[in-house]
Amino acid sequence: MPELPEVETVRRGLAPVMEGARFVEVVANRGDLRWPLPKDFVQRLQGQTVSGLGRRAKYLLADLSSGDVLVMHLGMSGSFRVALKQGETVAGNYYHDRSKDTAHDHVVFRMSSGATIRFNDPRRFGSMKLVPRAALDQEPLLRALGPEPLGNEFDAAMLAAACRGKNTSLKAALLDQTVVAGLGNIYVCEALNRALLSPKRKASTIADRRGVPNDRAMRLVDTIKTVLKDAIEAGGSSLRDHRRPDGSLGDFQHNFRVYDREGEPCPTVGCKGTIKRIVQNGRSTFFCPVCQK
């Protein structure tokens, strides 16, 4: 499933052709994705202008002139493709001809910017929902989410307080979307390796009994931010389904230190360990048992 860097990459690719543009035509080729599309989905979108395209955790949020917000999730295999009218160009590297395989193009947006945006989702775990802006804070999909890891609110003090007294593993705590929003399996493994922290360590050990952060919490927050920024710069990671809006692959998988590198030497300078794979809460965890303590 795409994680925060992949969704942010998609947002950056769509923003130039969606922000300030009007939905000239909306086509829903089926009535449902993961859940049924909202009632009057096409009618409520058509003619509306996108005033801004944001992101909350792994959700894309398109603010509309109607006062609604189009909340979109890529699911497991969802992707957006952008095509422009013949002869037109837009600055940037996100805009190229897409594949002609349209069997899974479930929703199509034709924008006043001249772009045609197709949401393609073979597995149909993606979703689209229209929510009044005034009710967005109470939207069940969003209301329990923790802080954004790249935002100012996310710091060592906040993370330590959230992990205070937790007996779960540090990895499980970081994957808890109520603790911090948008992190997934790949980037948690990578951040823990850079911070030299074991994924099996108790989450509570990054704080004292009062919830005051220690050096572990400070290192971890710094590495989470660095890993995410590096991944966004690389266009995310492409393992199975992720594509940028231009159809190209993300590149961060070439920079993995531990993820999917079982049996390889640990990349930490001076460490002679070997990357190991274990299963935690049904998910693969990759780490170095020598330098990650």
N, C-alpha and C positions, 0 to 999 in steps of 0.2 A: 504494500500500500504506500502511495506517495506520502512523504513526510513533509515537514515545514519547508525545507529548501526547495523541494520539487514544486510545491504549491506556490511558493513565492516566485519561482521562476516562471510559472504559468501566468501569474498575475502580471508580472512585468512584461510578458509578451503580449497579453491581451489589452493592457491599459491604453496604449497608443491608438488602438482602433475602436475601443469601447467608450472611453471617457469623453464626454461631450458629444457623443453620437447618439442618434435615435434609432430605436428598433423599427425599421421599415417593414420588415416581414418576419414573423416567427412561425416556424414549422415544427410541430411535435409529431414525429412519425410513429409514436406509440404513446399510450396514456400513462405509462408508468416506467420508473427506473427501479431503484431499490424500493421506493414507495410510490403510490400514485402521484402524478403531477397535480398541483393545486387546481381546484375548480376554476374554470375560465382562465387557465394559464396563458394561453395565446392572447386572448383579448386584454388581459391585464398588463401584458408586456408591450404589445404592439402600439407604436406611437409614443412610447415613453422614452425619455432621454436619460442616459447614464451620467449622473453628476460626479461619480467617483467610483473607483474600483479598489476595494481594500481586501484585507485578509485577516481572519481571526483563527489562530491555530491552523488547522488544515482545511478551513472553509474559505471560499471566495465570497466577497460581499459586494454586490453591485447596488449602489444607491440610485433610486429612480426618481424622476420628477414627480411621480404620483405620490411619493411618501412611503412607498414600499421599498423593501430591500430584497433583492434576489440572492438567496443563500444557495451556494453551489458546492458540492463535494465531489471529488473525483472517484471515490470508491477505490476498488482494487485495480481496475484497468481503464478507467476513464481518461480521456485526453481531449483537449481542444485543438482544432486545426484552423489556421487563418489563411484565407485566400483573398486576393484583391482582384479588382477588375483588370482585364488585360491592358497592359500598357501603363498601369499606375504603380508607383513605388512608395514605400514608406521607409524612413530611415531606420536602421537597425538590422539585426541578423535573424529576426524571428519570422520573416515573411517569405515563404517559398511555396511552390505548388505542393499540395498534399497528395496522398495516395488516392487513387480512383476507387478504392474499395469502400463503398458507402453502406454496406449491409448493416453496420451497427451505428450509423449516424442517426441517433435517436432524436436529437433536438438541433435545429438549425436557426441561427440568427443572421439576418441580412441587415446590416447597419448603414446608416446614412453616411458613414465614413467611406463607404465603398467596399467594406470588408464583408465577406461571408464567413461566419464562425460556426463550425460544426462540432458538436459534442458527440464523440464516438466512444462507446462503452460496451465491449463484447460481453462482459460478465454482468452488467447492469447492477453493480453495487453502488454506483454513483447516485446522486440525488440533486433535486432542485426544488426550492421552496420559496414562496413569497411571504414575507413577514413585514407588518407595518413597522416603520422605523421606531415609533414610540414604544413598541412592544418588544424590541430586539433584546433588551436586557433580560427579559423573562422567557425568551425562546428556549425550549427544552434542550435543543442541540447545543446551545451556547452558554447558558446561564451558570453552569457548574465549572466552566473552564478556569484553570489557573492563569497566572500572568503570562504574557508573551516573553519568551526567553531572550529576545533581543531588545526588549523594552527596558526603560529605566527602573521600573518596579521590581524587576527580577534581579536581585543581588544576593550576596551571601547571607545577609540577615534574614531575608524573606525565605530563602531555601532552608536555612537552619531551623527557622521557626516551624516551617511546614513539616520537617522531618523529626522534630522533637518527639522523643518517646516512641517513634515508629520501630517496630520489631521486624518489619519487612526488609528485604534486601534493598541495597541502594539502587540497584537497577530497577527493581519493581517500583520504587518510589518515583524515580524519574520518568517512568512510563505512565504513571498515574496522571491523567490529564487535569485533575483538580489541583495537583501540586504545581505543575508547569505545563503549559499548553503547547502542543505541536510536536513534541519530541517522539521519536519512534525508535525501533530496535537498532537500526543502523547507527544513528547519530549518538545514541546513548552508549553503545559499545565503543565508538570512536572517542567520545569525550572522556569516558572513564579511563581509557588507555592513556590518553594524553595527560590526564590528571594523576596517573599512577595510583588509581584506586580500584580495589577489587569489586567486581559486580556483586560478589557474595557478602560484602561487608554490610553490617546493619545500617540502615538509613540514619538511625539516631546518633551514630558515631561522628557525624559531621557537626554536631552541636554539643554544648554542655547541658547540664540538667535544666538550666534556665532557658535553653534555646538560643544561647549566644553562639555565633558561628566560630569555628576554629579554622586552622589553615586548610584543612581538607575542603571545607565549604567554599573558601575563597578560591582555591585552585580549580575546583569543579565548575563554579560559575564562569570563571574566565575561560576555561577550555570549552564549555558548552557554547558560549558566544563565538569563540574563535572557529570552532568546527562548523557551526551553522553559517557564519559569514563566508568561510572558505568554500563550503558546499554551494551556497547561492551563487558565488562568483563563478563556480565551475558549471552552473546550470543544473545542479542536482545530480543524483546518481541514477543511472539506468541499469537495472538488473533484469527486469522482465518487460514491464509495460510503459514505464515513464518515457514520455517524449516532450520536448519543448513545443510551443505552439507552431514552430516552423517545421516540426516533424523530426528534428535532429535529436540525437542522444545527449543526455547530460554526461559530464566527464568526471565527476568526483569519485566514481568507483575506482578510478586509476590511482587515487590517493588514499585508499583505505589502508589503515595501519594494521587493523586486526580483523575487521568484518570479512567473513568468508575466506579467511587465510589460515585455517586450521593446519597445523603441522609446519608452518613457515617460521623462520627465525623472527624473534621480536625485533621491531625496528628501533626500539629505544637505545640510544647510544650507551654502550657499556654493558647492556643486558645480554646474557647468554641464554635467555629463556626461549621457549617455543610456544607459539600461539596454540591455545587449547579451545575446544568447543565443548560447552555444557548446555543443558536445557534448563531454563528457569521459567516457570509459569507457562510452559508449553511453547516457549520461544527459544531459538538458538542464541547463545551468548558466546562471543569470541573475546578472549582476553589472554594476557600473559600472566601465568601464576607465579612468576619470579619477581617481576618489578611492580605489579599491581597488588598492593597490600590493603 
